[in-house]
Amino acid sequence: MNVHSLTPEERSAIESGPWFSKLSASLRQAILDCSAVRRLKDGSALTYRGEPAEEWCGVAHGAVRVSSVSLSGKQVALTYVEPGIWFGDIALFDGLPRTHDAHAHGDTTLLCVRKPDFHALLAQHTELYEALLRLNCRRLRLMFDMVEDLNTRPLAARLAKQVLFLARSYGVTEGSETRIGLQLAQEDLAQLLGASRQRVNQELKSFERDGAVRVEPTRLVVLDSAKLLAAAGK
């Protein structure tokens, strides 16, 4: 399969991605030319921790759940990779094994660049080195922000920031409301925040009473983003 098998919506998600869209037209086309389309069913494994890195991927539809296994053997979600985001380049650079498991979250479409093609792109387009450096600097800043929040902000503020992030990444506007398209149980949210499901449930109920969100089974609907912004700043 090639990129021509992408739906218009999937192609748009790739081409409008915040990183990909800033590349030169020639580099964007070169990446698309050597990409293969892969479609995964919900829960399908993409990679496992310890495996050699063989591909660089961009999400065109759905999401990829990046997770680890706790000492008790439980899968713990660390992040979700949304449409328009590319991932997997670090292990192709340093040659070390994958550090986490990755599974499709919902039916997911990926663009995949094989390791030899990735290195050929680097050799032919030096622009890609600088672009990936900027991408990884952004990831590092986000990681430092998360560590700081975990150590300095109360759970309510961290949860508000997470809900706003999900609304920006997966939000579908319906009148004055924003429905988060990514299906997440409260346990999934709790894992992202390093908290218990019970505490996350309590904070969500507080947001709901305040009119900031509406909690639906496996879905969140943002009713008032200003109230969430205020909570995130506390």
N, C-alpha and C positions, 0 to 999 in steps of 0.2 A: 504494500500500500504506500502511496506517496501523499504529499500534502494536498493534492487535488481532491482527495477523498474526504477532506475536512468539510464540515458543514459551514455555511457562511458565518454562523455565530461562533463556531470554534476558530475559524480563521481570524475573525475580528478580535477574539480574546487574545490570540497570540500577537497579532500585529499591533494592537493597542496597549500591550503590556508596558508598564512604566520603564522597564529596562530595555526591552527589545526595540521599542519604538524610537529610542534615541540613537540607535546604531545607524551607520550609513546605509543607504539603499543597497549598495553592492554587498555589504556584509549580511544584511538581513536576507537577501536573496540566496547567498551562498549557504547560509544556515538552513534555509528551507529546502534547498536543492539536495542536501545530503541527509535530510530528516526522514524518518519513517514514522507512520502513524500507528499507534498501538491503542487498542480499546480494551479496557479492563472492567470486569463486573465488580460490583460492590464487594469489598473484602478481599479481592484478589491481591496476592503478594507481588510486589515489584522487585524488592531486594530484601536481603536479610543481613543483619549485623555479621561482620566477619567475612562476607563474600568479597571477591575482587570486584573493583569498579569497572564496568564495561560500557556504560552509557551516560550521556548527559541529556537531561529531559526538560521539556517545557510543558506545562499543564494547559490544555486547550479547553477542557470541560471537566466538571466535577472537582475533585480535590484528592490530594495525597496525604494520608495520615502518617506522620513520622513518629515512631514510638520506640520505647525501650522496654525491657523486661525487668521487673522489680525482683528483689531477693526472694519474694514469695512466689515468683513465677507469673505474676500478673502483668499484662500488657498495659503500659502507661503512655498515653498520648503526650507528645512534647510540643508539636505544632502541626498545622495543616497548611499545605501548599496550595494556593488558590490559582485560578485561571490567570494566565499571563505571566506567571513566575517560572523561572528556570532554576534547576537545582541539580546537584550531583557532580558539579565541576571540581570541588575540592579534592575528592579522592582521585580524580583523573590527573590532577596536578601533582599530588605528593606520592601517588602510587600505593598508598596504604589501603587496607580493606575498608568497606563501608562501616560506619560507626553506629548505625541505627537500622531498625526495620522500617520498611515503607510499604504501605498497603493502599489500595484504592478506597476512597471514602465516597460511596455512591458510585454509580456508573461513571467512569472516568476515561477521558481521551488524552493521550500524551503524544508529543512529538519527541522522538528519540534520535540522538546522534551517537553513532558508535564511536568507541574510543579512538580507532585509527583516523576516522573522519574529523573528530574533535581536534586531534593534534595537527592534522592537515590544515584545518581552518586557522589554527594559531600560527602555523608557518606561512600561510598565504595572506593572512589579514592581521598585521601587527596591532591594528586597532582593537582586536578582540582582547589582547592582554590588558590594556588600560581599562576597557569596559568591564571585564571581569574583576579587576582590582577595585573599581568603584563599587561593583555589586557586593563584593565581599567586605568592603569597608562599611557599607550600609548594614549588612548582616551583623557585623561586629558591634556597631553602634546600637542596633536593636537588642542584641544580647546583653550589652552593658545596661541598657535601660531596663530590661526585664529583671536583671540581678538587683539593680538599685530599687526598683519597685517592690520586689519581693522582700527586701530588707528594710525598707523605709515607709512603705505605704500600707494602710489598712486594707483588708480584703475588699471592702466596698469600693474603694477607689480603683483597685486593680481590676475588679470585675467590671466596673463601668468602662474602663479603658478597653478591656477585652471585647465587650459588647459593641462599642463604637468601632473598633477595628473590624470586627466581623460584619458590621453593617456596611462599612466602606468596601470591604472585599467581596461580600456576597449579597449585599442588600438589593432588594427589588422594591421600588417605590410604588405604593398603592395609595394614591391620594395623599393624605398627610402622614401616612404610616410608612415605615420601611420594614419589610419582612426579610429576615435573614434566611437566605436560601439553603445554607449549609445545615444539614440535620445534625444537631448535637444534643445528646442527653445531658442532664445536669452532671452526671458522673464525668462526662467528657470535659465539660467546662471546669469542673473541680480539678481534674488532672492538669489542665493547662495552667491553672493558677496555684497549684501546689497546696490545695485546701481539701477539706472533706466535702462530700456531696451535701451533707446536712447544713453546713455553714453557707455554702453557695445558695442552697434553697432558701435559707432565711434571708439572705441579702436580696435575692431576686424577688421575694415576696414584698420586701420593703420597697424596692424600686416599683413594683406593680402598684402598691398602695399609693405611692407618690405620683402615679400616672406617667412614669417614664417608659415603662415597657409593659407588654402583655405576654404572659407565659403560656405557650401552647405545647402540647405533647411533641417533644423533639424539635420545637421551633421557638424562636424569640421574635417578637415584633417590637420595634422601637417606635414609641409614640411621641416622645419628646427628647430629642437629642441634647437640647440645652440643659435639661435636668441631669442627663448622664454626664455631660461635660463638667457641670458643677460638682457632681459627686466624684468624678475622676481627679479633680483638682484639690480635693480635701486631703 
